Amino acid sequence: MTDPALYPERIEPVTNCFFDLVDLNGDGKIDQAEFQQMFDSAAGVPGEDCAAVFTALDRDGSGALDRAEFHQAVTEFFYGNDPNAPANHLFGRGVG
């Protein structure tokens, strides 16, 4: 997981599966309710933290995360070096 060049081979397939699991209605997007359910299942993150992270990750302001935004967040989470990056809290505040 330390080599970004291996993302397409090692992390992208898992991220795609996770995206598909979280996209409960199968519309190709993760809305805030689906995102909250992921947070609740994965880490029991409070709703206010979830809402803040979701808003920060929804870079185009559409009200949903598309697959590209989700991959961007996961890439930023694993490989980013910006301490203020929104994806640092992908799995809850204080994680990442």
C-alpha positions as CSV (number, residue, x, y, z in Angstrom):
1,M,0.0,0.0,0.0
2,T,3.0,2.3,0.1
3,D,3.6,2.5,-3.6
4,P,1.0,4.6,-5.5
5,A,2.0,3.0,-8.8
6,L,0.4,-0.2,-7.5
7,Y,-3.0,1.4,-6.7
8,P,-4.6,0.2,-10.0
9,E,-3.6,-3.4,-9.3
10,R,-3.9,-3.7,-5.5
11,I,-6.3,-1.1,-4.2
12,E,-8.6,0.0,-7.0
13,P,-10.4,-3.4,-7.3
14,V,-11.1,-3.4,-3.5
15,T,-12.2,0.2,-3.7
16,N,-14.6,-0.6,-6.5
17,C,-16.1,-3.5,-4.5
18,F,-16.4,-1.3,-1.5
19,F,-18.1,1.4,-3.6
20,D,-20.5,-1.1,-5.0
21,L,-21.4,-2.3,-1.5
22,V,-22.0,1.2,-0.2
23,D,-24.0,2.2,-3.2
24,L,-27.1,0.5,-1.8
25,N,-29.5,1.7,-4.5
26,G,-27.1,0.9,-7.4
27,D,-27.3,4.4,-9.0
28,G,-23.5,4.7,-9.4
29,K,-23.3,7.3,-6.6
30,I,-22.9,7.3,-2.9
31,D,-25.3,9.8,-1.3
32,Q,-24.9,11.1,2.2
33,A,-27.3,8.5,3.7
34,E,-25.3,5.6,2.1
35,F,-22.1,7.3,3.3
36,Q,-23.5,7.5,6.8
37,Q,-24.4,3.9,6.8
38,M,-20.8,3.0,5.8
39,F,-19.5,5.1,8.6
40,D,-21.9,3.5,11.1
41,S,-20.9,0.0,10.0
42,A,-17.2,0.6,9.7
43,A,-16.4,2.8,12.7
44,G,-19.5,4.1,14.5
45,V,-18.7,7.7,13.5
46,P,-21.1,10.4,14.7
47,G,-23.4,11.9,12.2
48,E,-22.0,15.4,12.4
49,D,-18.5,14.0,11.6
50,C,-19.8,12.0,8.7
51,A,-21.7,15.0,7.3
52,A,-18.5,17.2,7.4
53,V,-16.4,14.5,5.8
54,F,-19.0,13.8,3.1
55,T,-19.3,17.5,2.3
56,A,-15.5,17.9,2.0
57,L,-15.2,14.8,-0.3
58,D,-18.1,15.9,-2.5
59,R,-15.7,18.1,-4.5
60,D,-18.2,19.0,-7.2
61,G,-21.0,19.8,-4.8
62,S,-23.4,17.4,-6.4
63,G,-24.7,15.9,-3.2
64,A,-23.2,12.5,-4.0
65,L,-19.8,10.9,-4.5
66,D,-19.3,9.4,-7.8
67,R,-16.7,6.6,-8.4
68,A,-14.0,9.1,-9.4
69,E,-14.5,11.2,-6.2
70,F,-14.4,8.0,-4.1
71,H,-11.2,6.8,-5.7
72,Q,-9.7,10.3,-5.3
73,A,-10.5,10.2,-1.6
74,V,-9.0,6.7,-1.1
75,T,-5.9,7.7,-3.0
76,E,-5.6,10.8,-0.9
77,F,-6.1,8.8,2.3
78,F,-3.4,6.3,1.5
79,Y,-0.9,8.4,-0.4
80,G,-1.5,12.1,0.4
81,N,0.9,14.2,2.3
82,D,-1.4,17.2,3.0
83,P,-2.3,17.1,6.7
84,N,-5.5,19.2,5.9
85,A,-6.8,16.9,3.1
86,P,-10.4,16.0,3.5
87,A,-9.8,12.3,2.9
88,N,-7.6,12.1,6.1
89,H,-10.9,11.6,7.9
90,L,-12.4,9.1,5.3
91,F,-13.0,6.6,8.1
92,G,-13.7,9.1,10.9
93,R,-12.0,11.9,12.7
94,G,-8.6,11.1,14.1
95,V,-8.1,8.2,11.7
96,G,-5.8,8.6,8.7
